Amino acid sequence: MTYKNAEAERLATPSIYQNWKRWGPYLAERQWGTVREDYSENGNAWDFIDHEKARSNAYRWGEEGIGGYCDSREILCLAPAFWNGKDTIIKERLFGLTNNQGNHGEDVKELYFHLVSTPTHSYSKYLYKYPQSKFPYEDLVKKNASLSRADNEYELLDTGIFKNNNYFDCFIEYAKADVGDILMKITVVNRSAKASKIHVLPHLWFRNFWKHNKRFERPNMKAITNTMVQSRSVRNGRYYLYHEDAPQLFCENETNNELIYNVPNEVGYVKDGINDHVVNGKNTVNPDKNGSKFAVWHKLNLKPGEEKSIRIRLSKKKLENPWENYDSVFNSRIQECESFYDDIISKSLAKSHQEIAKKAFSGLLWTKQFFYYDVNKWLNGGPGESKPYRTSDRNISWQHLTNRHVISMPDKWEYPWYAAWDLAFHMASFVEIDAHFAKEQLLLVLKESYMHPNGQIPAYEWNFSDVNPPVHSWAVWTVYEKDKKKTGKGDSLFLETAFQKLLINFTWWVNQKDVSGTDLFEGGFLGLDNIGVFDRNHMPQGITRMQQADATSWMAMFTLNMLRIALELAKTNRAYEDSVAKFFRHFLNIAWAMHHIGKKDISLWDDEDNFYYDVVEMSNGTTDRLKVRSLVGIIPLFAVEIIHKDLFEELKEFSRRAAEIVRSRPDLASLISNIEETNDDGNYLFSIMRGFRLEHLLKRMLDEEEFLSEYGIRSLSKYHEKHPFVFAHHGHHEIQYESGESRSNMFGGNSNWRGPIWMPLNYMIIQSLRKYYKFYGPKYTYEFPTGSGTKLNLNQIANELSKRLIKLFEPNKDGKFQYHSDDVDMVFTKNEHFKNHHFFYEFFDGDSGKGLGASHQTGWTALIANLIMELENNKEI
């Protein structure tokens, strides 16, 4: 078979594919401050190992680095460190604020960019910007501590440390000559107008896997020559690191107990030995040139504008001349990377849009991470270890959970742990570049070592029992469909495997989150932190339960996803017709229940406001709608599916049973849009919303005085800016529109749902509109924006929403990228060394489009690449 390019061939050949992924950018960008490394008495993860302690503490569960590579089990790690000669520490890891230090929660205070990567990581490039002046650690902590939630964050650029270009651009590149032959190049550029010195220290070290597992002896690295080091471990054999001539520094990756805990060290030359030797000149490195942590110490003196490169090669092979084909390997892998993206991203797109999509995909690839967490060992200690002392047993009901895989993370600094519904959204983008990985990841969290025996999918390590919206089935079907369209053949094994596990998860939802068995669901905050008038996880006294419009709608979507998957599987296995009938009936039940609640037969749909709201039931038996106009009321839009009549005609048994259900309960069918009618193309529409409800919801959603922003759909209606919603029940509970980060501390520092634009739910809205268009066609039009007099069909509206979201990544009238609209000094607009690099923010201000929250949240905001490509494909519909 002929492949378009070498990377495409690697992706298409299972044995080659797996081997080429053996090494990649799987190091976390922050291991300190994580739950896994928290052995404090009270579960205070942020303070147990903070940034200050990180250089001296050997981690138990993972490692971190700046633009680092490691093998897929993180046995051996490779990453650079830097020192400008002025800082009190070498720069081995990224700095940021903890949740308690930041006025808007945890926040990385560094400038770095994930520039590019191929799916197999045969080539990857990363940029770190390192100040030449002393890094302002204390200033960043003190200044942010003095600010309130109403103030903007104080960022690294705000300190002025990058003025006059007084910094180094540190490019970190990797190219693979073979699966076990990793080439690393560190290129440092002096961007200032004066000569400046920098120390560059490529590091190689072993994760400390031996201390907690007596089966493994301590691994070792030793100098073979002045330019070669051999590493040896019972877990990955021998590797040879080749470097250019410079001092070799060795120590052990063991905790400096003396410094941190005031008890004697177990070994000499502990983890921070290299740091203390370079910065303070101490005799803290092993003169015998061996250990489990190694660095080679390059000292560069760069003229203004000068650049120098440092070469490293890590190989399973003993090489006579490691530099012989070094440059040619890099050149080949760079060309292959370009060819791969040329085939993925259409050349008909604007050049700037091609670059955004490429960097979004590359950010996804860079934020993979080896994630190791065994809850039973974390709680009780491993074999031969004493049980850790804790007063709070976090995740005690998840002792089956043993995670030891490379996983897609939302962000490897602020969120260096997977989150179930985040990961599902990531896969909608991953399938465009690496369908195998997308399928592998979706199945991974359904494995018995992840999914709870009761069927719950783990949420995230802070609390695996939290409830995320059930979007996994949507992701499975999305990945299956996109992959089938590309290859011409559906992966039925993947689909069937996922379906069987999703059945268990569906049952968990029905048993656990529909307590009264009425097909109305609860789930607490469901990821929408401050979107409610009160914390939906902890409701005010006197409320016995809440019927959630979003939870119930997510479940309606879940049933339709399962129905659609079962229909696909039933084509080749008629046994699945039973499942089709089950989910058809369940969908009808949920739709009916959404409009009939409690003794007063109240509905989640409000006929006066023409919107969906949560409904609370009081202890005295009364019910009340919480009239908060938020995404909660838009999520019912997602429960939509289009199915062609041919599929029903092919499945005779299901068709008979469906007709029987409709005959026996016409009241159920009457609530669903066109359940018995096809359009001119022979398509059925399955949707919670009949035509009039869709029209009314769109009228509100597309109103610029409510949800519609210049940059997408807001999380909360702007109506509440002038009309706060107040719920006076056992206290005063109020919610008001805020365009940016919430000033409420209801969910701690990261509460962000009072109005900003969030890419995943905007993407879901657009996908839903395209489905409705497939049924209604071009003749059904709606005002866009509401009140403008301009009428568009649903596909055109989806396109216009896409354009507004894409506008976030385009220059505005001032020449600034919209998400950098507050760039007072025009750094990202005019500085040639900044303006072509992008952040992928967690969410965006509902009025200005300013980027907010985590700055490298490619796991979510990578969906901008999907929007760019899908807009191109839907222009002519």
NORLIN-V486805 format. One line per field, one symbol per residue. ss: DSSP state (h for helix, s for strand, l for the rest). psi: psi as a letter, one per 30 degrees, with the letter a starting at -180 (. if undefined). A space follows every 50 residues. Layout:
ss = ???
psi = ???
This chain:
ss = lllllhhhhhhhlhhhhhhhllsslllsllllllllllllllllhhhhll hhhhlllllllllslssssssllllsssssssslllllllsllllsslll llllllssllssssssslllllssssssssslllllhhhhhhhhhlllll llllllhhhlllhhhlssssssssssssllsssssssssslllllsssss sssssslllllllllllllssssssllsssssslllssssssslllssss slllllhhhhllllllllllllhhhhhhhhlllllllllsslssssssss ssllllsssssssssllllllllllhhhhhhhhhhhhhhhhhhhllllll hhhhhhhhhhhhhhhhlssssssshhhhhhlllllllllllllllhhhll lsssssssllslllsllllhhhhhhhhhhhllllhhhhhhhhhhllllll lllllllllllllllllllllhhhhhhhhhhhhhhhhllllhhhhhhhhh hhhhhhhhhhhhllllllllllllllllllllllllllllllssssslhh hhhhhhhhhhhhhhhhhhhhlllhhhhhhhhhhhhhhhhhhhhlllslll lsllssllllsslsssssllllsssslllshhhlhhhhlssssshhhhhh lhhhhhhhhhhhhhlhhhhllllllllsllllssssslllhhhhhhhhhh hllllllssllssslsllhhhhllsssslllssssllllllllllllhhh llllllslhhhhhhhhhhhhhhhhhhllllssslllllllssshhhhhhh hhhhhhhhhlslllllshhhllllllhhhhlllllllllsllssllllll sslllslhhhhlhhhhhhhhhhhhlll
psi = kkleleeeeeffjeeeeeefgekahgklfjflgleegjgleghieefeja eefeffkklefallljhllllfghekkkllllkgfelflliflkklklef ekfhakkkiljlkjelkleghfkkkkkkjjkflkkheeeeeeeeffllff llkjleeffgfgkghilkkjkjkkkkeafhjkkkkjkkkjflglklkkkk ikkklkkiffegjffklklkklkeafgkkkkkkffgbklkkkllklkkkk akikkieeeefhlkkflliaegeeeeeeefgligljffhlagkkkkjkjk jklkfkkkkkkkkjkflkkejffegeeeeeeeeeeeeeeefefekkfflk eeeeeeeeeeeeeeefglkkjkjjeeeeeflakfllkkjkfjikgfghff jjkilkkklekgdfihklkefeeeeeffeefffieeeeeeeefefflffd kkfffkkkdlfejffljlkigeeeeeeeeeeeeeeefgkkieeeeeeeee efeeeeeeeeefgiefhggkllgbfhfidgflfljffillkfkelkjkee eeeeeeeeeeeeeeeeeeefefjfffeeeeeefeeeeeeeeeefgjkaeg hllfkjfefhlkllkkklfgfllkkjijjafeffffffikkkkkfeeeee ieeeeeeeeeeeefifeefffkjhfgklafggkkkjkekleeeeeeeeee egkffcejlfgaklfkkfegefikkkjjjhljkkkkkkfbkkfkgehafg jgggflkkeefeeeeeeeeeeeefefaffjllkjlkfffkklleeeeeee eeeeeefeglkafffkkefhfgieghefefjfgefgkklilelkkfefgk klakfhhfeefffeeeeeeeeefgef.
